[in-house]
Amino acid sequence: MTADTFRARREELVRRMNGRAVLLVGTNENPRTSPYMGYGHRQDSTFWYFTGCERPGAAALIDEGGCTLFVDAPAPDDDLWHGHVDTLAGLRIQYGVDEVRDAETLAEACAGRDLATLATHDRTRTELASQLVGRAMTYGGDNGDDALIDAVIAMRRIKSDEEVAEHRAAADATETAFRAAMASTAVGGNEAHVAALFDAVLAARGCTTGYHSIVTVRGEVLHNPHYVNELKSGDLLLLDGGGERLTSGYGVDITRTWPVNGRFEGRQRAAYDAVLASQLEAIAICRPGTRYRDVHLKSAEVLARWLLDEGLLRGSLEAVMESHAAAAFFPHGVGHLLGLDTHDLEQFWDRAGYAPGRARSEKFGTAYLRMDLDLEPGFLFTIEPGFYVVPGILRNAALREAWGDLVDWDKAAEWVGFGGIRIEDDVLCTEGAPEVLTAGTPKDPAEIERIVGSGVPAWERLSP
């Protein structure tokens, strides 16, 4: 990304705001144990989108006259601890802004001005912005000025060629990490070994993780954060992870599932093939004008056919789809927007993900669909159907009553312990056929079987 890119974005923002001035605040570095021992800083995505500035504690005033960036002035001994430190004048050139000023002058610059602003995920910085504009805000609730929110959503939802190139670079790094994880999976290892290797490969390729990598043989726990289980023959290992580019913040979100012993056995292969067919048919209809909810329903329909053939569901396909009974085994939406955030723009909730006049379904499973827009060229989103055997769902009295005989509860109980399968890719809507940016990461079952276990086990690769 160049300074010209960020300047053009700011000019478009001012146009959309009809010349009204905008205050954007970045985030601080959060202390881990003391102010001198912080977590790695990750800038607020909207601030980064319009400034390219990743520095903690920064802020920006954007208006028809240009952009003034406010940053902490370097301390006299900064060069001792951090090496070369840019001057404020040097930062003006680096970021392509009109002026750079000491952050201590921000309140003075904002005084008496009518400013639009947004909340950030850093509560202290949201409180600062609220004080400067005289409006209380809450991240994920009242996020700030309505016109500014709409402008940010409209701009960030459409990915430019430059943005897509960054996502591609993250996809390439993440493909390498997945291949390493698959090759190093071995019976007798541990989830922690595979997770450590996956994250390390990303780091070696200039990426951090966009979110806490999910690496688990308990795939029925959708966001399982733990790495505690031994890898046993007969287990399926689910890895949901994605690299995020350190230089730009853009990343990917990929899930693959593979057998620990390198062979899909019995019902594993049948279920895997069903999920893969569900994903491929859903991706195929991701064209301009297609309603994303219909993409979800296509995915659910393909899975429902297999569930009926398998005897886990009963009755007609029409009855199953009408009741959303496939959610007994596919209990989430088919995907979400992707960009500078893994769940892009989700702090704005359905304002960003749902078209005006559309509301979430009240049906279990479909209610978790994070997006219901008509697809447009430039939209980047995930397609991630899954099959899970979740004991909590099978025991749920309300769901048993709602679905009744449409689910064969006794047969479903025989599958408990199976775990889960999810297959996730990142799809770009284009003027023509959809483009899968993450297609290089293996998902063909035969290819997966060739790769799994073909390398040095993860614990040996990580040992001295």
N, C-alpha and C positions, 0 to 999 in steps of 0.2 A: 504494500500500500504506500502511495506517495503522498506528500503534503498537498498536492493538487487534488487528490481524491477527497481528502477531508475538507478542503476549502470548498469544493463543489457541493458537498453534502450540506455544509453550513449555509451556503447561499440558497440552496433549495429549501432548507428549513425556514430561513427568513421569508422566502417567498410564500411558503405555505402558512406562515404565521402572520401574513399581511404586514410585515415590517415590525411587529411587536418584538421587543427584546426578550431574550431567553437566558436564564441562569441555569447552568448545569454544574452539579457538584460531583466530583469523583469520590472514591472511597479512601478511607485510611487503612493502613496496615494494622491488622488486629493482633494484639499481643498474645503470645502463647503462655509465657510464664512471667514476663516483665516487659516494659516498654522497649527493652533492648533485644528481646528474644521474640520475634514475631513469626506468625505464619507467613508463608509466601503470599505476597499481595496479588490480588486479581482485581483489576479495575472494573467499575460499573460498566456494563456493556454499552449502554446508550452514550455515556460520556466518552468511552473509547471510540465508538462509532463516529462521533462528530469531531473528535480532536486528535485521535491517534496517540494520546498522551496516557501512559500507563503509570505515571508517577503518583505515589500515594499523596492524599491531601490536596490534590489539584482542584481547581474550579475554572469555569469559563463563562464569560459574558459574550453573547452573540447577538449582534443587531445589524442594521443596515450599514453601519460604519465598519463592520468587520468583526474580529474576534480578539478579545483580550484574555490571555491565560494567566491564572493566578497560581503560583507554586511557592513552596517554602524556599526562601533564599538559602543558598549554601552556607553552612557554618564555617568559621575560619579553619577548623581542623578536619573538614570533610575529606580533603584529599589524602590525609594521613590514613584514614580508615577505609576509604572507598576508592582510592585512586583518583584519576582525573575527574573533576567536577565541572560541568558546564556552567557558564555564567548565564544570567537571565537573557542577555543579548544572544548568546549562542543557542539557547532554547527557542528563542523567537524564530531563528532560521531553521532549526531542526524540525519544528512543528508547523512551520509555515503560517504562523498567526501574525496579527498586526502589532501586537504588543504583549510583553510578558512582564508581570508585576509581582511583587512580593505578596504572598497570600494574606499577610496582615492588613493589606489595604482593601480587601474584598468588601468588607462592610461599608466602608466609605464610598466605594464605587457603586454599591447597590442602593445607597440611601436615596429615598424619594423617588425611585423609579418604579414603573409598573412592569413587573417581570413575571414571565411564565416560568415555572420550574417543575421538577419531578422529584419524587422520593427515590432513594436508593436502598439497597439492602443493608447499608451501614446506618444503623439507627442514629448515631451521633451526627453523621453528615446530613441526614434527613432533618434532624432538629435544627441544624445550622441553616439549611435552606428555608425551612419554615419560618425561622426568625427573620431572615433577610427579606422575605416577600410578604410576611404577615399572614400566613395561611398554614394551618395545621395539616399534616400529611401523614399517611401510613403506607409503607411499602406493602403492596399486595392488597391494599384496601382503597383508601382515597389517595391515589398515586400522584395527584397534582392537577395541573391545568388541563382541562379537557381538550382544547384545541391542540396543545402540544402533544398530549398522548396520542391523539388521532394522527398527527403528522409523523410521529416516531413509528407508529405501527405501520402506516402506509409505506414509509421509506424502507424500514428494515425488513418487511416481509418480502420484498422483491430483491433477489440477489443479483448483483452485477457480475460481469465476467471476472473482475478482480477477486470478488468474494468467492466465486465458484472455484477459482484457481487455488485459493487458500484451503478450501474444503478438500479439494483433490489432493493437495500435499499432505493434509492430515490423514486422508484415506489411505494414501500409499504407506505412510509410517505405521498406521494401525493394521494394515494388511500384513506387514512384516511381523508385527507383534503377535497377531493371531496365528500365523503360520508357525512361529517359534513356540507358542503355547501349545498348539496341537501336537507338534513334533515331540515336545518334551513331556507330554502327558504319559504317565506310566502307573500301572497298578502298584500300590504301596506308597505312592507319594501322598501329598497333602494339597488341599486347595491353596494354602498359603504359598507353596512353592510355585505353582502356576501363576498366581496373582503377582508375586514378586517379579517373576521373569517377564510377564506381560508389561508391567509398568516400567521395568528397567529398559526394555527394548524401545518403548516410546521415548523415554528420557534420552536415550542415546541418539535418537533421531530428531531432537529439537522440539519435543512435545512434552507437555504435562498431560495428566488425565483430565478430561472435561468433567468428570464426576467420579465418585468412588467406584472402582471397577467391581462388578458383580461376578464372582467366580465361585460356583457352588454346584454340588451334587444334589442340593435341595432346591431344584429349579422351580418347584411349585410355590416357593416364597419369592414373590415377584421382585422385590428390591432387597434381597438377602445381603446384609453387609458383612457377614462373618466368614472367616477362613479357618475353619476348625476341623473339617471332616477329612478323614483318610479317603483316598481314591481306591475304590474296590472294583474288581471285575464285575461287570453287569450294571455299573453306575453310568448314568449320563451326566456329563459335565457341561453346565451352561456358563458361558462367559459373555457378559454384556459390558462392553468397554469401548472407549473411544479416545483417541489422541486429540489434544487441543494445541494449536500452534502457539508457542511462546511469544512469537513476534507479532501476532495479530489477534489472537483470541478465538479464531474460527476452528471448529472441530467437527468430529463425526460421532455417530452413535450406532454401533454395530452389535448384533448379538448372533452368536453361533452356538450350537449344541452338538456335542460329539460323544461317542462311547469311550469310556476310559480304557477299555481293553482293545480298542481299535476296530470293533465289529458291532454293527447294529444288529441286535438279536431279536427275533420274533416280533413282538408287538412294538418294540422300539422303532424298527424300520417302517412298519405300517403307519405309526403315528408321525414319524418324521416326514415320510412322503406326503402325508395329508397336509401337514403344516406348510411344507414347501410348495405344494400345489396351491394352497390357499394364498400364499404370498405372491407367487408368480401371476396368478389370475388377477389379484388385486392390483399389482403393479401395472399390468397390461392396460388397464382402463384409466390410468392416471394421465389424462390428457386435458387440455384447456376446456373449461366449461363443465367438466365432470364434478359433481358434488362429492366432497370427501366422505360424507356420511354413506354415500352409495358404495364407495371403495371399501369402507368398513363392512357394510352389509354383504358385499360380494365375498369378502374374505370369510365372513361368518357362514355364508351359505355353502361354500366349498367344504369347510370343516364340518358343517352340519350333515352333509351328504355322507361323509366318511363315518361320522358318529352314528348315523342311522345304520349304515352297513355293518358297523362293528357291534351294533346292538346296545350301545351306551345311551342312545336316544331311541324313542319309539314314536310311532305315529307317522303323519305325513310331513313332508318338508315344509309345506305351507304352515301347518300348525306350529312346527318348531320355530320357524322364522317369526311368525306372528307373536309368539310368547317369549322370544329371545332365549329359548331354553339352551341354545348352544353355549350361552354364557356360563353354564355349569362347568364347562371345561375351557372356555375362552373368555375370562372374566374382565377383560379390559378393552380399551379402544385400540384401533389398529395402528395408531401413530400420532405424531405431533409435528409442529413446525420445528425447524432446526436452523441455527445460525450462530450468533455470538453466545447464545445460551443453548444448552442442550435441549431444554424445552423452551424454545425461543419465545420471548415476549410474554411468558406465562405470568409475570407479575400483574399483567393487565387482564388476566383470566379470559373469560369468554368474549370480552371486547376485542381481543386480538384474534381469537381462534374461531369465533362464530360470526356468521354473516348477520346483519341486522334483521330482526324478526324471527331468528332461529333460536331455539332453546334446547337445552340438553334433554335427552330422553329420561323418563323416570324409570325405565326398565334397568334391572341389575345388569351390570356389564357395559351395556351401551351408554349408561349414564356417565361412564368414565371416559368417553370419547372426548379428547381434548381439542378437536378441530372439526368444524362443519362449515367450510368455505367452498365456493366454486373455484376450482383450481385455475391458476393463471400462470403463464410463462414467467419463470423466475422464482416461483415458490419452491422451497426446498423443505422436505418433510420425510419422516420415517414411515416405513411400512413394516409392521412387526407383529404378525399373528402368532398365536401360541396355543399349545395344548398342555393343560396342567391338571393334575389330580390333587385337589386341595381338600384335605379332610374337613376343614372348617365350613366349606361350601356344602359338602355332602351331609354334614350334620345340621345345617341351618334349617330350622323348622319353618320359617317363613318362605324360604325358597322351595322347600319340599311341598308346601301347600300350593304355592303359585304354579309350579311346574307339574305337580302330580305325577301321572303315569307317563308323561313325555320323557322322563329320565328313568332309566332302569337303575334304581338306587342300589340294588343288591349287586348287580354286575359292576357298577362303578366302584363299589367297596372292594371288589377284587383287584382293582388297579391301584389301591392306596399303596404308597411306597414307590410308585413309578417315578415321581418327580415332575419335571416339566421340560417342555421343548419350546424354545422361541427362536425365530429366524428373523433378523432385522437388518434392513438396508436403508440407505439414504437416497431418496429419489428426487431428481430435479424435473419439474414440469417445464417442458420446452414448447415451441410452436408445433412440434410434431410428436413423435414417440417419446415416452419418458426415458430419461437417462439415469441409470443406477450408478451413482458416483462410487459406491463401495463394492462394485461387482467383482473386484479382484480377490476379495476375501472368500476363500472356498466355502461352498455350501452344498455342492453336489455330493451325495452320500458316498459314491464310489471314490471320489477324490479325497474326501475326508478320511475314509478308511485307509487310503494309501499313505496319508500324512501322519496320522495319529501314531505316536510311539516310534516314529522313524528316526528320531534324533536322540541325543543324550538326555536322560531324565532331568527334569527341572532342578531337583535338589543337587544333582551332580554338577550341572552347569553353574550353579550358584555357590558351590563349595570351593575351598582353596585347592 
